[in-house]
């Protein structure tokens, strides 16, 4: 696996849900209709921001430019892999909250796993099928499809298997799908771990113990001499225990903040602690990451110090960003932008297709720019890749994903969010919101 593929593959994103508790109409939804849910606009927007960051990382370029302004933009591009950390934190926050609030519900684990399958599997395996058909169309030998079996069993983040899985030059690019493996492995194990939690406070401690386990693993692999060879070959860069830190912290924040549907209606004390320290946690985590990047002379996640210090620090910042956009203020207003929310809604398809269609965008860049390198080539790729990916993702969401997601009504779970503050809407924005709800 080349170093460019290793760096690029650090920026893929899993899909996460941002729905909150179902509206009253959803409980009486006709069996042939898609159930309506309310959504927190700031969390949709945060997810939209994350997917834009990842897109910018893959298609931004700029560091090799002679223009200072373009080079400055190139550094923004270089650091945009942080979008995947934000996605992991959001995933841990939302899914763990829903899982815990469903304690005592009949068939909780069954419903949880089936809902994850309905969300992730259809588009994921469609991408694998498209990659296989593309290889056969190019008259690739059947043996070249064997690496796809690694993806079928969600093992593409494992040491040694990660490089084997993406070595195939005949299929469409799939190197970004390691994050799906991380998420699916985490959520295969995490509900079972939560079975041992006898209270919400105990569940918070389990989440923090998980984060501590990840940090211990990172220190051992990326700081101790016996693992020098593994570091040289980047064997553990995509592994579950390397990347699960932000998911665990997102889970801890969700559990600590508590549920909006608590019978007492009171915010727990841990909620106030999270709100109080979210901003300093965000700033300190970001500062530590930038310091490790300064020492490494790159914003990429590459050097050992960035893994065992920088990655945990930016995971803290990502988890802290969530309560920051749930409280009233400028950040919540900015995150609730309708364009970002729209991107958040289609982000799973956008995540899949923006890399899957990379050969098409490369071809367009070569034809239009008459080159395969340089600033003009990069600009052409970006200008064509963004609207095409948006269009295909929008069609996928409405024509393919939503009909499958409507089956979730047969596997209900609580989907409350902790204390997201309401936004003040103008009459015009309220009409738009009602219109979106009717069509969601």
ABEGO torsion letter per residue (X at the ends): XBAAAAAAAAABBBBBBABBBBBAAAAABBAABBBBBBBBAAAAAAAAAAAAAAAAAAAAEGAABABAAAAAAAAAAAAAAAAAAAAAAAAAAAAAAAAAAABGBBGAAAAAAAAAAAAAAAAAAAAAAAAAAAAAAAGBBAAAAAAAAAAAAGAAABBGAAAAAAABAABBBAAAAAAAAAAAAAAAAAAAAAAABABAAAAAAAAAAAAAAAAAAAAAAAABAAAAAAAAAGAAAABAAAAAAAAAAAAAAAAAAEBAABAAGBBBAAAAAAAAAAAAAAAAAAAAAAAAAAAAGBABBABAAAAAAAAAAAAAAAAAAAAAAABBEAAAAAAABAAAAAAAAAAAAAAAAAAAAAAAAAAAAAAAAGBABEAAAAAAAAAAAAAAAAAAAAAAAAAAAAAAAAAAAABBBBABBBGBBBBBBBAAAAAAAAAAAAAX
